[in-house]
Amino acid sequence: MFLALDIGTTNIKAGVADENGKLLATAIRANRKQQHAQGYAYYDPQHLWNTVVDLINEVVKGARVTSIRSVGITSMAESGLLVDRQTGAARTMIIPWFETCALPYEARIKSEIDAYEQFCQSGLHPSFKQGLSKLLWIQETQPEALEGTVWLSVSSFVAYLLTGRFMEEETLAARTFVYRMDKQAWNLPLIQHFGLKESHFPTVVATGTSIGTVLPEVSRRLGLGVETAVCLAGHDHVCASLTIGQSEVGRVYNSMGTAETLVGHFGIRALGEADYHSGLAFGRHPLPGQMFWMGGHSASGGSVEWLRDLLDKGDLSYSDILGMLDQVALTPTGILYYPYLSGCGAPSPNALAKAGWIGLTTRHSRGDMFKAILEGNAYQMEWLRQEAEKVGREPINKLIVVGGGAKNKHWLQIKADVSGIELQHPNLPEATLLGAALMAGVGSGVYTSFEEAILALPAPESQVYAPDPMRHTQYRSMFENGFSRFRPMLLEYDMWLSQQSKL
């Protein structure tokens, strides 16, 4: 039996799975975001750990199993904190990936490096989200926190509390921007250039590796055995992508949640100019000999949540929203929504980008506005899909969609109509948990490889969404002549607005 933990932006989940990939018990709690007096958002480390403890106890009891062989931990990327190497105490709050306090340090990093050279080494473009930007912010605002501490992702923090060992795995180490994917080692010259030390970063292991077993005092509190192995399952999107069995050419994983992401993979090769200009992120895939590409944007489902809260202060249920969408025509709304509430992600990352609406009239209803949000996100992801095809050097003709957003049939049909390709929604309600369970199985030796772990999963039933030819023609015109045509004008306005704020 495997215990899986998924520490996400909005929720923390736990599950117990057997060796055949069946989830026997699951539990979920909100990952409570708080606001610091200094104005930045954070997660409280102790509260997060207490939540994890409660979830583990709940699912272990709920599954009615006598023993857990291993634990797999996956989490959101970039979110992290500093922990004292001697005492294990948290010296900072957990800074979320989306917190913009480090935005000025993104600009500093860009001004002091060769961006293309670092991209070829790290697979990333500099961003305020990354660990390096956050550490530079801490360096200036809380310099004492850097003394004798180590930077940990949320996964590694929980793994440390379980095992007493400071370790990180590759997919999350890379999100610091100071890990060299090409050499699989920390970039010491870059670390030192910015006044940091190698000791600020933990030892890095391969994704899915067991870093140790559960401490005796912790095992008693959690009902786990001291022989239970703890495995680092890495970046949540990469982890979840394993569950779709990424072996078929042209199939790409599409996670639809608060944020939305596409993940594909290809054989290991050196990165080049085309990769750099794609705006995508790259890293080493858990599958041997493979790399992954990843791109997404931060306010996909988040845009739906934003409008819901704006219109009804959160009292509007998702069933109500689906009911509104049922009443709206299947054809395009004619409204253009640019989903940049939290900036623009790939393929043209821009933290200063702002959301925008074009084409609203008094005849439009709330249902039209919700549908326009779904359309705008579909246009954004179609732009990304087209760029990803160039990088992957093969057509993307099928999306495997999972996540909370994939429960919205209207959204999936819109995505199919916009892209003109087939979408499959497998019956995998907890793909990320299941991926973490697979990682736990590989790390503890139950499976000899990730390929074997993937084959152990039963093929899930899938609902297929095929594009409607007439609507695809209409949406293609909206995408090419509307969304793509006016996007540069919106971004030009954003730049002007940013300059005005500095006057």
Residue pairs with C-beta under 8 A, 6 or more apart in sequence:
1 16
1 17
1 18
1 19
1 24
1 63
1 65
1 67
1 68
1 69
2 16
2 17
2 18
2 19
2 68
2 69
2 70
2 71
2 72
2 437
2 440
2 441
2 444
2 446
3 14
3 15
3 16
3 56
3 59
3 60
3 68
3 70
3 71
3 72
3 224
3 228
3 437
3 440
4 14
4 15
4 16
4 17
4 71
4 72
4 74
4 233
4 433
4 434
4 435
4 436
4 437
4 440
5 12
5 13
5 14
5 52
5 55
5 56
5 71
5 72
5 73
5 74
5 158
5 436
6 12
6 13
6 14
6 15
6 74
6 75
6 236
6 430
6 432
6 433
6 436
7 31
7 48
7 52
7 73
7 74
7 75
7 76
7 154
7 155
7 158
8 31
8 75
8 76
8 236
8 257
8 432
9 31
9 76
9 79
9 96
9 97
9 98
9 257
9 258
9 259
10 30
10 31
10 257
10 258
11 28
11 29
11 30
11 31
12 28
12 29
12 30
12 31
12 48
12 51
12 52
12 55
13 26
13 27
13 28
13 55
13 430
13 432
13 433
14 26
14 27
14 28
14 52
14 55
14 56
14 58
14 59
14 433
15 23
15 24
15 25
15 26
15 27
15 59
15 430
15 433
15 434
15 437
16 23
16 24
16 25
16 26
16 59
16 60
16 62
16 63
16 65
16 68
17 23
17 24
17 433
17 434
17 437
18 24
19 441
19 446
19 456
20 456
20 457
20 458
21 434
21 437
21 438
21 456
21 457
21 458
22 458
23 430
23 433
23 434
23 437
24 62
24 63
24 64
24 65
25 58
25 59
25 60
25 62
25 63
26 59
26 430
26 433
27 55
27 58
27 59
27 62
28 55
29 51
29 54
29 55
31 43
31 48
31 51
32 43
32 44
32 47
32 51
33 41
33 42
33 43
33 96
34 41
34 42
34 43
34 44
35 41
35 42
36 42
36 93
38 141
39 101
40 95
40 99
40 101
41 96
41 98
41 99
42 93
42 94
42 95
42 96
42 99
43 79
43 93
43 94
43 96
43 154
44 93
44 94
45 81
45 90
45 93
45 94
45 157
46 90
48 94
48 154
48 158
49 158
49 161
52 158
53 221
53 222
56 222
56 223
56 224
57 222
57 223
60 68
60 222
60 223
60 224
61 223
67 225
67 228
68 224
68 225
68 228
69 228
69 229
69 440
69 441
69 444
69 446
70 210
70 228
70 229
70 230
70 231
70 440
70 441
70 443
70 444
70 446
71 162
71 214
71 224
71 228
71 229
71 230
71 231
71 440
72 208
72 231
72 233
72 435
72 436
72 437
72 438
72 439
72 440
72 441
72 443
73 155
73 158
73 159
73 230
73 231
73 232
73 233
73 436
74 155
74 233
74 234
74 235
74 236
74 239
74 240
74 432
74 435
74 436
74 439
75 153
75 154
75 155
75 158
75 172
75 235
75 236
76 96
76 97
76 154
76 236
77 97
77 129
77 153
77 171
77 172
77 175
77 235
77 236
77 237
78 97
78 129
78 130
78 131
78 134
78 153
78 175
79 94
79 95
79 96
79 97
79 153
79 154
80 94
80 95
80 131
80 134
80 151
80 152
80 153
80 154
80 157
80 176
81 90
81 91
81 92
81 93
81 94
81 95
81 151
81 152
81 154
81 157
82 90
82 91
82 92
82 138
82 145
82 146
82 149
82 150
82 151
82 152
82 200
83 89
83 90
83 91
83 149
83 150
83 152
83 157
83 160
83 166
84 90
84 91
84 148
84 149
85 148
85 149
85 150
85 166
85 199
86 148
88 160
88 161
88 164
90 157
91 145
91 149
92 138
92 142
92 145
94 154
94 157
95 101
95 102
95 134
97 129
98 129
98 298
98 342
99 134
100 128
100 351
101 134
101 137
102 128
102 129
102 133
102 134
102 136
102 137
103 128
103 133
103 351
104 137
105 128
105 132
105 133
105 134
105 136
105 137
106 126
106 127
106 128
106 133
106 351
108 136
109 126
109 132
109 133
109 136
109 177
109 194
110 126
112 193
112 194
113 126
113 190
115 125
115 126
116 273
116 276
118 124
118 126
118 177
118 190
119 125
119 271
119 275
119 276
120 182
120 270
120 271
120 272
120 276
121 180
121 181
121 182
121 183
121 187
122 174
122 177
122 178
122 179
122 180
122 181
122 187
123 174
123 181
123 271
123 281
123 282
123 283
123 291
124 130
124 174
124 175
124 177
124 281
124 282
125 279
125 281
125 349
126 132
126 133
126 177
127 133
127 177
127 349
127 351
128 351
129 175
130 175
130 176
130 177
131 151
131 175
131 176
131 177
131 178
132 176
132 177
132 178
132 190
132 194
133 177
135 146
135 151
135 176
135 194
135 196
135 200
136 194
138 145
138 146
139 146
139 194
139 195
139 196
146 196
146 200
149 200
150 166
150 199
150 200
150 201
150 202
151 176
151 200
151 201
151 202
152 160
152 166
152 168
152 202
153 168
153 172
153 173
153 175
155 169
155 172
155 232
155 233
155 234
156 166
156 167
156 168
156 169
156 172
156 202
156 232
159 165
159 167
159 211
159 230
159 232
160 166
160 167
161 218
162 214
162 215
162 218
162 230
163 211
163 212
163 213
163 214
163 215
163 230
164 212
164 215
165 211
165 212
166 202
166 203
167 202
167 203
167 204
167 205
167 209
167 211
167 212
167 232
168 201
168 202
168 203
168 204
168 205
168 232
169 204
169 205
169 206
169 207
169 208
169 209
169 232
169 233
169 234
170 179
170 181
170 184
170 204
170 205
170 206
170 207
170 234
170 283
170 284
171 207
171 234
171 235
171 238
171 239
171 283
171 284
171 286
172 232
172 234
172 235
173 179
173 186
173 201
173 204
174 181
174 283
174 284
175 235
176 201
178 186
178 187
178 190
178 191
178 196
178 201
179 185
179 186
179 187
179 204
180 186
180 187
181 282
181 283
181 284
182 270
184 204
184 284
185 204
186 198
186 201
186 204
188 198
191 197
191 198
191 200
191 201
192 198
205 211
205 232
206 286
207 232
207 233
207 234
207 238
207 284
207 286
207 439
208 231
208 232
208 233
208 234
208 286
208 439
208 442
208 443
208 450
209 231
209 232
209 443
210 229
210 230
210 231
210 443
210 444
211 230
211 231
211 232
212 229
212 230
213 226
213 227
213 228
213 229
213 230
214 222
214 224
214 225
214 226
214 228
214 230
215 226
216 226
218 224
219 225
219 226
219 228
229 440
229 443
229 444
231 439
231 440
231 442
231 443
231 444
232 439
232 443
233 239
233 435
233 436
233 439
233 440
234 286
234 439
235 283
236 432
237 253
237 255
237 261
237 263
237 294
237 296
238 263
238 283
238 285
238 286
238 292
238 294
239 432
239 435
239 436
239 439
240 253
240 255
240 402
240 431
240 432
240 434
240 435
241 253
241 255
241 263
241 265
241 292
241 435
242 286
242 287
242 435
242 438
242 439
242 450
242 453
242 454
243 402
243 428
243 431
243 434
243 435
243 438
243 454
243 457
244 251
244 253
244 400
244 402
244 426
244 428
244 431
245 454
245 455
245 457
246 253
246 264
246 265
246 287
247 454
248 398
249 394
250 394
250 395
250 396
250 397
250 398
251 398
251 399
251 400
252 262
252 263
252 264
252 385
252 388
252 396
252 398
252 399
252 400
253 262
253 263
253 264
253 399
253 400
253 402
254 260
254 261
254 262
254 263
254 381
254 399
254 400
254 401
254 402
254 423
255 261
255 263
255 296
255 401
255 402
255 403
255 431
256 300
256 301
256 401
256 402
256 403
256 404
256 405
256 406
256 411
257 300
257 301
257 403
257 404
257 405
258 298
258 299
258 300
258 301
258 302
258 305
259 296
259 297
259 298
259 299
259 300
259 301
259 302
260 296
260 297
260 300
260 301
260 377
260 381
260 403
260 405
261 294
261 295
261 296
262 294
262 295
262 296
262 381
262 384
262 385
262 388
262 399
263 292
263 293
263 294
264 292
264 293
264 388
264 392
264 396
265 285
265 287
265 290
265 291
265 292
265 293
266 290
266 291
266 293
266 392
266 393
267 289
267 290
267 291
268 284
268 289
268 290
268 291
269 291
271 282
274 390
274 391
275 282
275 293
275 391
278 293
278 295
278 346
278 347
278 387
278 388
278 390
278 391
279 295
279 345
279 346
279 347
279 348
279 349
279 387
280 293
280 294
280 295
280 346
280 347
280 387
280 388
280 391
281 293
281 294
281 295
281 346
282 291
282 292
282 293
282 294
283 291
283 292
283 294
284 290
284 291
284 292
285 291
285 292
286 439
286 450
287 450
287 451
288 449
288 450
293 388
293 391
293 392
294 346
295 345
295 346
295 347
295 384
295 387
295 388
296 345
296 346
296 384
297 339
297 340
297 342
297 344
297 345
297 346
297 377
297 380
297 381
297 384
298 341
298 342
298 343
298 345
299 306
299 339
299 340
299 341
299 342
299 355
300 339
300 377
300 380
300 381
300 405
301 403
301 404
301 405
302 341
302 342
303 337
303 339
303 341
303 355
303 373
303 376
303 377
304 321
304 370
304 373
304 374
304 405
306 341
307 369
307 370
307 373
308 314
308 316
308 321
311 366
321 370
322 408
322 410
324 365
324 366
324 367
324 370
325 367
325 370
325 371
325 374
325 408
325 410
326 410
327 365
327 367
328 365
328 367
328 368
328 371
330 413
330 468
330 471
331 471
331 474
332 375
332 471
332 474
332 475
332 478
333 359
333 364
333 368
333 371
333 372
333 375
334 359
334 478
335 357
335 358
335 359
335 360
335 364
335 368
335 369
335 372
335 375
336 356
336 357
336 358
336 359
336 372
336 376
336 379
336 478
336 482
336 483
336 486
337 355
337 356
337 357
337 372
337 373
337 375
337 376
337 377
338 353
338 355
338 356
338 357
338 376
338 380
338 483
338 487
338 490
339 355
339 373
339 376
339 377
339 380
340 350
340 353
340 354
340 355
340 356
340 494
341 355
343 349
343 350
343 351
343 352
343 353
344 350
344 353
344 491
345 384
346 384
346 387
347 383
347 384
347 387
347 388
348 491
350 491
350 494
352 494
352 495
352 498
353 490
353 491
353 494
354 490
354 493
354 494
354 497
356 490
357 372
358 482
358 486
360 369
364 372
371 410
371 414
374 408
374 410
374 411
374 414
375 414
375 418
375 475
375 478
376 483
377 411
378 411
378 414
378 415
378 418
378 419
378 475
379 418
379 478
379 479
379 483
379 484
381 415
381 419
382 418
382 419
382 479
383 483
383 484
385 396
385 399
385 419
388 396
389 395
389 396
396 421
397 421
397 422
398 421
398 422
398 423
398 424
399 415
399 419
399 421
399 422
399 423
399 424
400 423
400 424
400 426
401 412
401 415
401 423
401 424
401 425
402 425
402 426
402 428
402 431
403 431
405 411
406 412
406 425
409 465
412 423
412 425
412 465
413 465
413 468
414 475
415 423
415 465
416 422
416 423
416 465
416 466
416 467
416 468
417 467
417 468
417 471
417 472
417 475
418 472
418 475
418 476
418 479
419 467
420 467
420 472
420 476
421 467
422 464
422 465
422 466
422 467
423 464
423 465
424 462
424 463
424 464
424 465
425 462
425 463
425 464
425 465
426 460
426 461
426 462
427 460
427 461
427 462
428 434
428 460
434 457
438 447
438 450
438 453
438 454
438 456
438 457
439 453
441 447
441 453
441 456
442 448
442 449
442 450
442 453
447 453
447 456
